[in-house]
């Protein structure tokens, strides 16, 4: 188990006050409640960038315990790292963006999948921040520009690549992708070393606050049609499922409760983060933009997976010849 960070400890200390309320809180319009077997479980869960994740905070305030889950958190710096933890048996399950899961899980038919996807947990928080001085107004105007990303093989780049392709630009040849730490993105935008950055919250919100007057939010996944789509997705290791078939349902039910209860706790969480000098500035604004969607399972989940598969085909990350529905049925679990 990774050692809990100072931020998580701070959040946990404040959350003790709310634990009793969470245990007795009535659910917010539960969407197709997941049936669980009530067994006690001790699992290892990989969670990327956990420090300022409201869903994790809620889970740790009694929701995991509600489903008899004792969870060892495997902290990872990003979605691909969380998937690696499952593949290499350092975690039994992981939360990761669907745009990271699908390329990682896609294999030839004769190979056994290292994990399968149980549910879509929430929408994404991708942002494309562009320097104002460039006077660019559309994604299509980014041809020839430098775009910074934390990982050249990550979901941020893939999300923006899909948007570029939809507008007729080649996602690799039309722009120049630059790998850069999220901590350095604000300085790079101010200096003009980058024309734009593709990033997700909380880093995206932090950079937007740090570059007020310098950058603007040209595109994000929290508005328009993108708002209705899932992004963060729960995957369960194949070996863990074989040993414990009820694991996926228990984790899915806990995450479902956390999503249902999130809207009622935005203000409390914002006050907790205000006490943390490392938290994103004006965190309440970020939390208000967090999508309070329901957990998606079953057929609706597979439909969304199919949409993402088609988009990854569009940017050349999955083969056109393979049937989209077959890929989705093979990768997704029925929870």
DRENVEXTOR-287190 format. One record per residue (C-alpha): x, y, z; residue in three letters; residue number from 1. Coordinates in steps of 0.001 Angstrom, whole numbers, plus 524288, in hexadecimal, padded with zeros to 5 digits. Layout:
N
X,Y,Z,ala,NUM
...
//
This chain:
335
80000,80000,80000,unk,1
80532,80D5F,7FC61,unk,2
80705,81683,807E6,unk,3
7FBDB,82061,808C5,unk,4
7FFC0,82E07,804DE,unk,5
7FE6A,839BE,80DD3,unk,6
7F31E,83EA1,8059D,unk,7
7EBA0,831E7,806F9,unk,8
7EE0A,831F8,8159D,unk,9
7E8D8,83FD6,81683,unk,10
7DCE2,83C41,80EA5,unk,11
7DAC6,8302E,816EF,unk,12
7DBAF,837BA,823A1,unk,13
7D187,84176,81F31,unk,14
7C91E,836B0,819C0,unk,15
7C7C3,82FEB,826EB,unk,16
7BE0A,83A79,82A85,unk,17
7B599,8366A,81F0D,unk,18
7B701,827B1,82044,unk,19
7AAA6,825B9,82839,unk,20
7A2BD,82E45,81F10,unk,21
7A784,82686,81360,unk,22
7A3A5,819A8,819A9,unk,23
795AA,81E3A,81B91,unk,24
7944F,826ED,80F93,unk,25
78927,8233E,80682,unk,26
78D9A,81FD6,7F8CF,unk,27
78C0A,8295A,7ED8C,unk,28
783C1,8229E,7E33E,unk,29
78B95,81616,7E28B,unk,30
78C9D,81155,7D49B,unk,31
78A64,802AD,7D36B,unk,32
78FC8,7FEB2,7E0D8,unk,33
79A2D,7F435,7DFFD,unk,34
79793,7E7E2,7E7CF,unk,35
7A2EE,7E37D,7F06A,unk,36
7A552,7D747,7F894,unk,37
7A97D,7DE56,80512,unk,38
7B638,7D6C9,80692,unk,39
7C1E7,7DD0E,80D3E,unk,40
7CCDC,7E042,803C1,unk,41
7DAB4,7E581,804D6,unk,42
7DF04,7EAD9,7F7A9,unk,43
7E9AE,7F2E9,7F164,unk,44
7E420,7FE1F,7E958,unk,45
7EC86,80684,7E05F,unk,46
7E79E,81484,7DFEB,unk,47
7EEC9,81E7F,7D77D,unk,48
7F147,82C18,7DCFF,unk,49
7E978,8299B,7E96D,unk,50
7EC8A,835D7,7F140,unk,51
7E15D,83E72,7EC9C,unk,52
7D79F,83474,7E7D2,unk,53
7CA3C,836CC,7EDFC,unk,54
7C57A,8292D,7EA98,unk,55
7D097,822CB,7F1FA,unk,56
7CE8A,82BD0,7FD81,unk,57
7C048,827B4,7FE6E,unk,58
7C3BD,81949,7FD4B,unk,59
7CD34,81AA2,8089B,unk,60
7C2EC,820E8,8116F,unk,61
7BB8F,81434,8139B,unk,62
7B6C2,8101F,80635,unk,63
7C10A,805A1,80461,unk,64
7BD76,8007C,811CB,unk,65
7AF19,80082,80E36,unk,66
7B24F,7F586,804BB,unk,67
7BBD7,7EE87,80DD6,unk,68
7C771,7F30A,805BD,unk,69
7D4AC,7F50F,80C01,unk,70
7DC6F,7FC24,8019A,unk,71
7EB17,7FDA9,8006A,unk,72
7ECEC,80966,7F7A7,unk,73
7F781,80803,7ED62,unk,74
7FAA6,8161A,7E9F6,unk,75
7FF0D,8181F,7DBF0,unk,76
8029F,82489,7D46D,unk,77
7F9A0,821FB,7C8DD,unk,78
7F017,81915,7C203,unk,79
7FA23,810D8,7BADC,unk,80
80184,80EA9,7C79C,unk,81
7F504,80A02,7CE1B,unk,82
7F2BB,80050,7C30F,unk,83
800D7,7FBA7,7C41E,unk,84
7FE7C,7F8D6,7D289,unk,85
7F362,7EF97,7CEE4,unk,86
7FAB2,7E935,7C3AF,unk,87
806A1,7E6CE,7CC50,unk,88
7FEC2,7E1AE,7D7E7,unk,89
80149,7ED48,7E0C2,unk,90
7F2B3,7F03D,7E12C,unk,91
7E618,7E86C,7E03D,unk,92
7DEB5,7F371,7D9A8,unk,93
7E0FD,80125,7D48A,unk,94
7DA28,80DA8,7D0D7,unk,95
7DF43,81346,7C41F,unk,96
7DA46,81B51,7B894,unk,97
7D397,8131A,7AE46,unk,98
7DCAF,81934,7A439,unk,99
7E7E8,812AE,7AB8E,unk,100
7E112,805B4,7AE27,unk,101
7DD0A,80279,7A039,unk,102
7EA67,80301,79979,unk,103
7F06E,7FBD3,7A507,unk,104
7E670,7F0D5,7A518,unk,105
7E50F,7EEB9,79691,unk,106
7EBCC,7E21F,792D4,unk,107
7EAA5,7D754,788C6,unk,108
7DFC0,7CDB2,78B60,unk,109
7E8C3,7C2A6,78F89,unk,110
7EE69,7CA7B,79ADC,unk,111
7E7CB,7CB43,7A817,unk,112
7E418,7D8E0,7AC65,unk,113
7EB44,7DD2D,7B8CC,unk,114
7DF14,7E46E,7BD50,unk,115
7D129,7E76A,7B968,unk,116
7C910,7F3B0,7BB06,unk,117
7BDFA,7F3D0,7C4E8,unk,118
7B808,80162,7C425,unk,119
7B9A0,80F76,7C02A,unk,120
7BAB2,81785,7CC7D,unk,121
7B9FC,825B8,7C83A,unk,122
7BC77,82F33,7BD2D,unk,123
7C9B0,834EF,7BA12,unk,124
7CFA7,84215,7BD4B,unk,125
7D842,84438,7B158,unk,126
7DBFE,85204,7AD98,unk,127
7E2AE,85809,7A1E3,unk,128
7E89E,864DA,7A6AA,unk,129
7ED77,86E05,79BFE,unk,130
7F57D,87A93,79CB7,unk,131
7ECBE,88667,79AE2,unk,132
7F73A,88E09,7939C,unk,133
7F644,884A9,78820,unk,134
7E869,88965,78586,unk,135
7E3F7,87BB0,781BF,unk,136
7D57A,878F8,782BC,unk,137
7D389,86B07,77DFE,unk,138
7DA08,85DDF,78011,unk,139
7DC56,85D6F,77172,unk,140
7E520,8696D,772AC,unk,141
7EF31,861AC,77A6E,unk,142
7F5F6,85C2C,76E54,unk,143
804AC,85DA2,76FB9,unk,144
803EA,86148,77E1D,unk,145
80B1C,85B7D,789E2,unk,146
8024B,8547E,7939C,unk,147
807AA,85005,7A0B6,unk,148
8036E,8434B,7A71D,unk,149
8082F,83C1F,7B325,unk,150
808DE,82F4D,7AB9A,unk,151
80A1C,82D14,79D03,unk,152
802CE,82042,79F28,unk,153
7F85B,82570,7A840,unk,154
7E9D5,82834,7A813,unk,155
7EB85,83717,7A75F,unk,156
7F24C,83629,79A42,unk,157
7E8A6,82C00,7955C,unk,158
7DCEF,83463,79911,unk,159
7E22F,84039,791BF,unk,160
7E6D8,837C5,78660,unk,161
7D8E0,83327,7846D,unk,162
7D41C,84142,7845C,unk,163
7DE88,844EC,77A5B,unk,164
7DB0B,83962,771A8,unk,165
7CCA8,83CD7,77219,unk,166
7D04C,84A1D,76CA1,unk,167
7D857,844B4,76183,unk,168
7E5EF,845E6,76779,unk,169
7EF63,83A8A,7684D,unk,170
7F154,8382C,776EA,unk,171
7FFF7,835A3,77579,unk,172
804A5,83D33,769A3,unk,173
7FC8A,84993,76AFE,unk,174
8016B,84DA6,77872,unk,175
80DDB,84C15,78056,unk,176
80C09,844A5,78D15,unk,177
8157A,847F8,79808,unk,178
81729,83FE3,7A477,unk,179
817CA,848AD,7B063,unk,180
81504,847D2,7BEEC,unk,181
807FE,84D7F,7C32D,unk,182
80F7C,855DA,7CCFB,unk,183
816A1,85C8F,7C1BA,unk,184
80AF4,85ED9,7B8D0,unk,185
806F2,86C18,7BE34,unk,186
814B5,871A6,7BCA5,unk,187
81599,86C1E,7AED0,unk,188
808D6,872A0,7AAFA,unk,189
80CEC,87FAA,7B0E7,unk,190
81A22,87F25,7AA08,unk,191
81438,87B51,79D08,unk,192
81BE2,86E95,79C9E,unk,193
80EFB,86780,79A9F,unk,194
80307,86BE3,7931C,unk,195
7F9AC,8632E,79A9A,unk,196
7F913,8584C,7A4A5,unk,197
7F041,84C4F,7A535,unk,198
7EE1E,848FD,7B373,unk,199
7E3AB,8449E,7BD1B,unk,200
7DF3C,8493F,7CA79,unk,201
7E3DC,84BB4,7D4B5,unk,202
7F043,84F80,7CD39,unk,203
7E84E,855D7,7C268,unk,204
7E0AF,85E45,7CBF9,unk,205
7ED21,8620F,7D303,unk,206
7F3CC,86628,7C64D,unk,207
7E7BD,86DC7,7C209,unk,208
7E82A,8757C,7CED2,unk,209
7F6DE,877AB,7CDC4,unk,210
7F5E2,87CE0,7BFD5,unk,211
7EA2F,885E8,7C0F5,unk,212
7EB03,88FB8,7B5EC,unk,213
7F50E,88749,7AEF8,unk,214
7ED58,87B15,7AB63,unk,215
7DF42,877A4,7A8E7,unk,216
7D76E,86B15,7A917,unk,217
7D547,8688F,79A91,unk,218
7CFA5,85B00,79C75,unk,219
7CC0C,851E0,7A796,unk,220
7C494,8455F,7AA5B,unk,221
7BBCC,84B88,7B4AA,unk,222
7B2AA,85280,7AB3D,unk,223
7AA93,84ED4,79F6B,unk,224
7A91D,840CF,79AD5,unk,225
7B5C8,83CA9,7A17E,unk,226
7AFA3,83F5D,7AEB2,unk,227
7A693,833B0,7AD0F,unk,228
7B198,829F9,7AAE9,unk,229
7B8CF,821D9,7B4F0,unk,230
7C790,82246,7B638,unk,231
7CCE7,81CFE,7C312,unk,232
7CAB6,80E56,7C25E,unk,233
7CC10,80302,7CBE1,unk,234
7D3D3,7F751,7C705,unk,235
7D56F,7EA8D,7CE7F,unk,236
7E10D,7E168,7CD10,unk,237
7DD61,7D49D,7C66B,unk,238
7E429,7CCB0,7D117,unk,239
7DD1A,7D42C,7DBD8,unk,240
7CFF3,7D1A3,7D556,unk,241
7D2C7,7C32B,7D422,unk,242
7D5A7,7C26C,7E2B2,unk,243
7CA5E,7CB3B,7E6C7,unk,244
7BF20,7CCC0,7DCEE,unk,245
7B7F4,7D645,7E5E8,unk,246
7C305,7E033,7E66A,unk,247
7BE88,7E83F,7DABA,unk,248
7B0CB,7E9E9,7E01F,unk,249
7B59A,7EE27,7ED91,unk,250
7BED0,7F86D,7E818,unk,251
7B4D7,7FD26,7DE3B,unk,252
7AA83,7FECC,7E8C6,unk,253
7B3CF,806B0,7F156,unk,254
7B794,80FAA,7E61B,unk,255
7A946,81128,7E287,unk,256
7A5FE,815C0,7F043,unk,257
7B157,81F55,7F021,unk,258
7ACC2,82561,7E364,unk,259
79ECB,8264E,7E846,unk,260
7A318,82D24,7F4B9,unk,261
7AD23,8363F,7EEB6,unk,262
7A427,841D5,7EB91,unk,263
7A057,84376,7F9E0,unk,264
7AE78,8448E,7FE38,unk,265
7B4AD,84E2C,7F4CC,unk,266
7B49D,8593C,7FEB2,unk,267
7BA3D,850FA,809C1,unk,268
7C51F,84C2D,8010C,unk,269
7C82E,859DA,7FC3D,unk,270
7C996,85E68,80A57,unk,271
7D2D7,85321,80D52,unk,272
7DB4F,8563E,80193,unk,273
7DBB7,86482,80567,unk,274
7E3AB,86061,81152,unk,275
7EDC1,859E1,80883,unk,276
7F7BF,86360,802F3,unk,277
7FACB,859CF,7F7FF,unk,278
7ECC4,85869,7F36A,unk,279
7E86A,85ECC,7E6AE,unk,280
7E4EA,86D20,7E827,unk,281
7D64B,86FF9,7E876,unk,282
7D39C,86162,7E988,unk,283
7C513,863C6,7EB47,unk,284
7C454,86832,7DD1F,unk,285
7CACC,85BA4,7D8B1,unk,286
7C1BF,8533B,7E0E9,unk,287
7B5C9,85A2E,7DB89,unk,288
7BA1D,8560D,7CDEA,unk,289
7BC52,847E9,7D1FE,unk,290
7B235,83FAB,7CAFC,unk,291
7A8DB,83956,7D491,unk,292
7A50B,82E02,7CBC5,unk,293
7A099,82062,7CF68,unk,294
7A8D6,81430,7CE04,unk,295
7A661,80D81,7C0E1,unk,296
7A5D4,7FEA6,7BFB8,unk,297
7A0C1,7F41B,7B68E,unk,298
79BE8,7F759,7A8F4,unk,299
79CCD,8064F,7AA61,unk,300
7AAED,804AB,7AE7F,unk,301
7AE23,7FC1A,7A2C4,unk,302
7A7E1,8060C,799B6,unk,303
7B0ED,81097,79EC4,unk,304
7BCA2,8077C,79DBE,unk,305
7B8F9,80529,78F7D,unk,306
7B8C7,813CB,78D0D,unk,307
7C669,81536,792BD,unk,308
7CB62,80998,78ADE,unk,309
7C68A,8100C,77E5F,unk,310
7CD73,81CA4,7821B,unk,311
7DA25,8158B,784FB,unk,312
7D8F3,80F3C,7779A,unk,313
7D761,81CEA,77219,unk,314
7E4C2,820E5,77759,unk,315
7EB47,81409,773DC,unk,316
7EC7B,80DF6,78166,unk,317
7E38E,80267,77EBA,unk,318
7E227,7FAA1,7720B,unk,319
7D6C4,7FDF1,76910,unk,320
7D51B,7EFBD,76516,unk,321
7D0CB,7EAF8,77289,unk,322
7C260,7EBF4,775CF,unk,323
7BFB1,7F665,77FE8,unk,324
7B4C4,7EECC,7868C,unk,325
7BD52,7E2B6,787CE,unk,326
7C808,7EAA1,78E58,unk,327
7BE74,7F0BA,797F3,unk,328
7B81E,7E3C7,79BA6,unk,329
7C562,7DD6D,79DDB,unk,330
7CAC9,7E877,7A631,unk,331
7BEAB,7EB9E,7AE63,unk,332
7B92F,7E428,7B9FC,unk,333
7AAD3,7E265,7BCEB,unk,334
7A8FE,7E7FE,7CA99,unk,335
//
